[in-house]
Amino acid sequence: MPNPTSLTRPHTQSSGMLSREQLLYLFDRFAYLTSQSDVRKRIADAVNDKQEAVAVTTAIQEEIFLEMGIDPGFGIGCLGKVNMVHDNDRDLMIRFYAFVAKEEIACDEAELRPDEFAEKMGNQEKSQQQLEMLKHMRGFHLDKQSAILEKLHEQMQNANFDSRASVLSLEQIHEVVGSKTSPYLRPT
């Protein structure tokens, strides 16, 4: 198979910046392809042949750019500028970082042993839960946030600071904020 970067088309885009729609198409197509077992096997086989997983994921991106009529080298170069050009487009930036995370997951799945990959995915899930908990906490007054953090500290202490105890469920948060008020707000 020829290297996609060496192929040129008569009408490939090779200047300017990729549009929002082009980037979203790339992100969606890459997510779809890397979810397919044959593509995941392609990445794993390359790692087994002592190739870098990221070289294969980059080649997949280049193939997508060719499908889109975009010069692969130009397209890859544009990815390095997304956060500068589209920094005010919050939704696009979220999708971009999800795309980057998908690439990292595809590489990790090929490079890590199954138990290491499962552990890493578990840690990422825990981090996502912690982030969701913190985002939920922001909606409460500071005294309620302090009470939540106090409960979280207590929970972690009781579990000998095991990281699995580093998240409170929404029910636990509501239990804390419903039952504890700030001493500064209590009537005298």
C-alpha positions as CSV (number, residue, x, y, z in Angstrom):
1,M,0.0,0.0,0.0
2,P,1.5,3.4,-0.9
3,N,2.2,5.9,1.8
4,P,-0.8,8.3,1.9
5,T,1.5,11.3,2.3
6,S,3.2,10.5,-1.0
7,L,-0.1,10.5,-2.9
8,T,-1.3,13.7,-4.4
9,R,-4.6,14.6,-6.0
10,P,-5.1,17.3,-8.5
11,H,-7.6,19.2,-6.3
12,T,-6.5,18.6,-2.7
13,Q,-6.8,21.3,-0.2
14,S,-3.4,22.4,1.0
15,S,-3.7,25.9,2.3
16,G,-5.7,27.9,4.8
17,M,-7.2,26.1,7.8
18,L,-9.6,23.2,8.0
19,S,-13.2,24.3,8.6
20,R,-15.2,23.4,11.7
21,E,-17.2,20.9,9.5
22,Q,-14.0,19.3,8.2
23,L,-12.6,18.9,11.7
24,L,-15.9,17.4,13.0
25,Y,-16.0,14.9,10.1
26,L,-12.4,13.9,10.9
27,F,-13.1,13.4,14.6
28,D,-16.2,11.4,13.9
29,R,-14.6,9.2,11.2
30,F,-11.5,8.6,13.3
31,A,-13.7,7.6,16.3
32,Y,-15.7,5.2,14.1
33,L,-12.7,3.6,12.5
34,T,-10.7,3.1,15.7
35,S,-13.8,1.4,17.3
36,Q,-13.7,-1.3,14.5
37,S,-11.9,-4.5,15.5
38,D,-10.0,-4.7,12.2
39,V,-8.5,-1.3,12.7
40,R,-7.6,-2.0,16.4
41,K,-6.0,-5.2,15.2
42,R,-4.0,-3.2,12.5
43,I,-2.6,-1.0,15.3
44,A,-1.8,-3.9,17.6
45,D,-0.1,-5.8,14.7
46,A,2.0,-2.8,14.0
47,V,3.1,-2.6,17.6
48,N,3.9,-6.3,17.6
49,D,6.1,-5.6,14.5
50,K,8.0,-3.0,16.6
51,Q,6.3,0.0,15.0
52,E,4.9,3.0,16.9
53,A,1.2,2.9,17.5
54,V,1.0,6.6,16.9
55,A,2.5,6.1,13.4
56,V,-0.5,3.9,12.5
57,T,-3.1,6.3,14.0
58,T,-1.4,9.1,12.1
59,A,-1.6,7.1,8.9
60,I,-5.3,6.5,9.6
61,Q,-5.8,10.2,9.9
62,E,-3.9,10.8,6.7
63,E,-6.2,8.3,4.9
64,I,-9.2,10.1,6.2
65,F,-7.8,13.4,4.9
66,L,-7.3,11.8,1.5
67,E,-10.9,10.6,1.5
68,M,-11.9,14.3,2.3
69,G,-9.8,15.7,-0.6
70,I,-7.3,17.2,1.8
71,D,-3.5,17.0,1.5
72,P,-2.6,14.7,4.4
73,G,0.5,16.7,5.4
74,F,-1.5,19.9,5.4
75,G,-4.3,18.2,7.4
76,I,-2.0,16.9,10.1
77,G,-0.4,20.4,10.3
78,C,-3.8,21.9,10.8
79,L,-4.4,19.6,13.8
80,G,-1.5,21.3,15.5
81,K,-3.2,24.7,15.1
82,V,-6.7,23.8,16.2
83,N,-6.3,25.1,19.7
84,M,-5.0,28.5,18.4
85,V,-7.5,29.0,15.6
86,H,-10.6,27.7,17.3
87,D,-9.9,28.5,20.9
88,N,-13.2,30.4,21.2
89,D,-15.3,27.5,20.0
90,R,-15.8,25.6,23.2
91,D,-17.8,22.7,21.6
92,L,-15.2,22.2,18.9
93,M,-12.4,22.3,21.5
94,I,-14.2,19.6,23.6
95,R,-14.6,17.5,20.5
96,F,-10.9,18.0,19.6
97,Y,-9.7,16.9,23.0
98,A,-12.0,13.9,22.8
99,F,-10.4,13.1,19.5
100,V,-6.9,13.3,21.0
101,A,-8.1,11.1,23.9
102,K,-9.5,8.5,21.4
103,E,-6.1,8.4,19.7
104,E,-4.3,7.9,23.0
105,I,-6.8,5.1,24.0
106,A,-6.2,3.4,20.6
107,C,-2.5,3.5,21.1
108,D,-2.6,2.4,24.7
109,E,-4.9,-0.6,23.9
110,A,-2.2,-1.7,21.4
111,E,0.8,-1.0,23.5
112,L,-0.3,-2.1,27.0
113,R,-0.9,-5.6,28.4
114,P,-4.7,-6.2,28.8
115,D,-4.5,-5.9,32.6
116,E,-2.5,-2.6,32.3
117,F,-5.0,-1.3,29.8
118,A,-8.0,-2.2,32.0
119,E,-6.3,-0.5,34.9
120,K,-5.6,2.6,32.9
121,M,-9.2,2.7,31.7
122,G,-10.5,2.2,35.3
123,N,-8.3,5.1,36.4
124,Q,-9.7,7.3,33.6
125,E,-13.2,6.4,34.5
126,K,-12.5,7.3,38.1
127,S,-11.0,10.7,37.0
128,Q,-14.1,11.3,34.9
129,Q,-16.3,10.6,37.9
130,Q,-14.2,13.0,40.1
131,L,-14.5,15.7,37.4
132,E,-18.3,15.2,37.3
133,M,-18.4,15.4,41.1
134,L,-16.4,18.6,41.1
135,K,-18.6,20.2,38.4
136,H,-21.7,19.2,40.4
137,M,-20.2,20.7,43.5
138,R,-19.6,24.1,41.8
139,G,-23.4,24.6,41.9
140,F,-23.4,24.8,45.7
141,H,-22.5,27.7,48.0
142,L,-19.0,27.7,49.5
143,D,-20.1,26.4,52.9
144,K,-21.8,23.4,51.2
145,Q,-18.7,22.8,49.1
146,S,-16.6,22.7,52.3
147,A,-19.1,20.2,53.8
148,I,-18.8,18.0,50.8
149,L,-15.0,18.1,50.8
150,E,-15.1,17.4,54.6
151,K,-17.2,14.3,53.9
152,L,-14.9,13.2,51.1
153,H,-11.9,13.6,53.3
154,E,-13.6,11.5,56.0
155,Q,-14.5,8.8,53.5
156,M,-10.9,8.6,52.1
157,Q,-9.5,8.5,55.7
158,N,-11.8,5.6,56.5
159,A,-10.6,3.8,53.4
160,N,-6.9,4.4,54.2
161,F,-6.8,6.9,51.3
162,D,-7.6,4.3,48.7
163,S,-8.2,6.1,45.5
164,R,-11.5,4.2,45.0
165,A,-12.9,6.2,47.8
166,S,-12.1,9.6,46.2
167,V,-15.6,10.2,44.7
168,L,-18.9,10.9,46.4
169,S,-22.1,9.8,44.6
170,L,-24.7,12.5,43.8
171,E,-26.9,10.9,46.5
172,Q,-24.0,11.3,49.0
173,I,-23.5,14.9,48.0
174,H,-27.2,15.7,48.4
175,E,-27.3,14.0,51.7
176,V,-24.4,16.2,52.9
177,V,-25.8,19.5,51.6
178,G,-29.3,18.7,52.8
179,S,-28.2,17.9,56.4
180,K,-25.3,20.3,57.1
181,T,-25.5,24.1,57.0
182,S,-22.8,26.6,57.6
183,P,-22.4,27.9,61.1
184,Y,-22.3,31.3,59.6
185,L,-25.8,30.9,58.2
186,R,-27.5,29.5,61.2
187,P,-30.1,31.7,62.9
188,T,-29.0,32.9,66.3
